């Protein structure tokens, strides 16, 4: 799977304000690195839980197949586009009658191409994420994101040898963790 985030999640000013409050920072000089730490915490949260915390516009490249193919990102809120990619790299939208899509109750999304034409691969555009905004995140996830960003900020000049996420953050995120058998 090759996933690209086309429209990154929007981090509201409230996210930075909460982190600064947690750290006791009142100046604006650290706003950019603190925002970067929040973005890194979002990525770590996704890697740990298996779910994107805040909605983002994504695109996954899939091989051409007549079978159902599952998107790897979760939870999929909507599949917005299915494009055929020709051998020369040219893209064209498939007509709605050339494919079928399904959204599963557990957050999965699937695509099946019935009429591929000359396509060599597929590009599937979709929206994925647990919550539409920072404010709508479940409290445990949001608090874990704050704690991880704060932890990284405090540890910025140390050896950084501790586990990521720290045990306190992992405990907050564990109920949201998706386990997969392979």
C-alpha positions as CSV (number, residue, x, y, z in Angstrom):
1,X,0.0,0.0,0.0
2,X,1.2,3.5,-0.8
3,X,-0.8,6.1,1.0
4,X,-0.6,9.8,0.5
5,X,-2.3,12.3,2.7
6,X,-3.8,14.7,0.3
7,X,-5.5,17.0,2.8
8,X,-3.8,16.8,6.2
9,X,-5.8,16.8,9.4
10,X,-6.6,20.3,10.7
11,X,-5.1,21.0,14.1
12,X,-7.2,23.7,15.6
13,X,-5.7,26.4,17.8
14,X,-7.3,24.7,20.7
15,X,-4.8,21.8,20.4
16,X,-1.8,24.1,20.7
17,X,-3.5,26.0,23.5
18,X,-4.1,22.8,25.5
19,X,-0.5,21.6,25.0
20,X,0.9,25.0,26.1
21,X,-1.4,24.9,29.1
22,X,-0.2,21.4,30.0
23,X,3.4,22.5,29.7
24,X,2.9,25.9,31.4
25,X,4.1,27.9,28.4
26,X,2.7,31.3,27.9
27,X,4.8,32.7,25.1
28,X,4.4,32.2,21.3
29,X,8.1,31.5,20.5
30,X,7.7,27.7,20.7
31,X,4.4,27.5,18.8
32,X,5.9,26.0,15.6
33,X,7.9,23.2,17.3
34,X,5.0,22.4,19.6
35,X,2.6,22.1,16.6
36,X,5.2,19.8,15.0
37,X,5.2,17.7,18.1
38,X,1.4,17.5,18.0
39,X,1.5,16.3,14.4
40,X,4.2,13.7,15.3
41,X,1.9,12.6,18.2
42,X,-0.9,12.1,15.7
43,X,1.3,9.9,13.5
44,X,2.4,7.9,16.6
45,X,-1.2,7.5,17.7
46,X,-2.2,6.1,14.3
47,X,0.8,3.7,14.3
48,X,-0.2,2.5,17.8
49,X,-4.0,2.3,17.4
50,X,-4.2,1.4,13.7
51,X,-6.7,4.3,13.2
52,X,-6.2,7.8,12.0
53,X,-7.3,10.1,14.9
54,X,-8.4,13.2,13.0
55,X,-10.1,13.1,9.6
56,X,-7.8,13.7,6.6
57,X,-8.1,13.4,2.8
58,X,-6.1,10.4,1.7
59,X,-5.2,8.4,-1.5
60,X,-4.0,4.8,-1.7
61,X,-2.6,3.2,-4.7
62,X,-3.8,-0.3,-5.4
63,X,-2.9,-2.9,-8.0
64,X,-5.5,-3.7,-10.6
65,X,-7.6,-6.6,-9.6
66,X,-11.1,-7.9,-10.3
67,X,-11.4,-8.9,-6.6
68,X,-12.4,-6.8,-3.6
69,X,-9.4,-4.9,-2.3
70,X,-9.3,-3.4,1.2
71,X,-7.9,0.0,2.0
72,X,-5.3,-0.1,4.7
73,X,-6.1,3.2,6.4
74,X,-8.9,3.2,8.9
75,X,-11.6,4.3,9.7
76,X,-12.8,5.2,6.3
77,X,-15.6,7.7,6.4
78,X,-16.1,8.1,2.6
79,X,-14.6,6.9,-0.7
80,X,-14.6,10.0,-2.8
81,X,-12.8,8.9,-6.1
82,X,-11.6,5.9,-8.0
83,X,-9.1,6.7,-10.8
84,X,-7.5,4.4,-13.3
85,X,-3.7,4.9,-13.7
86,X,-2.5,3.9,-17.2
87,X,1.0,2.4,-17.7
88,X,2.3,5.8,-18.8
89,X,1.1,7.3,-15.5
90,X,-1.9,9.2,-16.9
91,X,-4.9,9.2,-14.6
92,X,-8.6,9.1,-15.6
93,X,-11.7,8.8,-13.4
94,X,-13.5,5.6,-13.7
95,X,-17.2,5.8,-14.3
96,X,-19.4,4.8,-11.4
97,X,-20.6,1.7,-13.3
98,X,-16.9,0.5,-13.6
99,X,-16.4,-0.2,-9.9
100,X,-18.1,-1.0,-6.6
101,X,-17.3,0.4,-3.2
102,X,-18.2,-0.8,0.4
103,X,-17.8,0.7,3.8
104,X,-17.7,-1.8,6.6
105,X,-19.1,-1.2,10.1
106,X,-15.6,-1.6,11.6
107,X,-14.2,1.3,9.6
108,X,-12.9,-0.6,6.6
109,X,-13.3,0.5,3.0
110,X,-13.2,-1.8,0.0
111,X,-13.1,-1.3,-3.8
112,X,-13.7,-3.7,-6.7
113,X,-13.2,-2.8,-10.3
114,X,-15.5,-4.5,-12.7
115,X,-14.5,-2.7,-15.9
116,X,-10.8,-1.6,-15.7
117,X,-10.3,-0.5,-19.3
118,X,-6.6,0.0,-19.9
119,X,-5.7,0.7,-16.3
120,X,-2.5,-0.7,-14.8
121,X,-3.2,0.5,-11.2
122,X,-5.9,2.3,-9.2
123,X,-5.8,5.5,-7.1
124,X,-8.5,5.5,-4.5
125,X,-9.3,8.8,-2.8
126,X,-11.1,8.8,0.5
127,X,-11.6,10.5,3.8
128,X,-10.5,8.6,7.0
129,X,-10.3,9.5,10.7
130,X,-12.1,8.8,14.0
131,X,-13.1,12.4,14.6
132,X,-13.7,15.4,12.3
133,X,-11.7,17.8,14.6
134,X,-9.5,18.0,17.6
135,X,-12.4,19.0,19.8
136,X,-14.4,15.9,18.7
137,X,-11.6,13.4,19.6
138,X,-12.5,11.0,22.4
139,X,-11.0,12.4,25.7
140,X,-8.5,9.5,26.1
141,X,-7.1,9.9,22.7
142,X,-6.8,13.7,23.0
143,X,-5.2,13.5,26.4
144,X,-2.7,10.8,25.2
145,X,-1.8,13.1,22.3
146,X,-1.2,15.9,24.7
147,X,0.9,13.8,27.0
148,X,3.0,12.4,24.2
149,X,3.7,15.8,22.7
150,X,4.6,17.1,26.2
151,X,6.8,14.1,26.9
152,X,8.7,14.7,23.6
153,X,9.0,18.4,24.4
154,X,10.5,17.7,27.8
155,X,12.8,14.9,26.5
156,X,14.1,17.0,23.6
157,X,17.6,17.3,25.0
158,X,17.9,13.8,26.5
159,X,19.1,10.6,24.9
160,X,15.5,9.8,24.0
161,X,16.0,6.1,24.8
162,X,12.6,5.6,26.5
163,X,9.7,3.7,24.8
164,X,7.4,5.6,22.5
165,X,4.6,5.9,23.4
166,X,5.4,6.0,27.1
167,X,3.3,3.6,29.3
168,X,1.0,6.4,30.5
169,X,0.1,7.2,26.9
170,X,-0.2,3.6,25.8
171,X,-2.6,3.0,28.7
172,X,-4.9,5.8,27.4
173,X,-4.7,4.6,23.8
174,X,-4.9,0.8,24.4
175,X,-8.8,0.6,24.3
176,X,-8.6,2.2,20.8
177,X,-6.0,-0.2,19.5
178,X,-6.9,-2.4,16.5
179,X,-5.2,-5.8,16.5
180,X,-4.9,-7.6,13.3
181,X,-4.1,-11.3,12.8
182,X,-1.9,-11.9,9.8
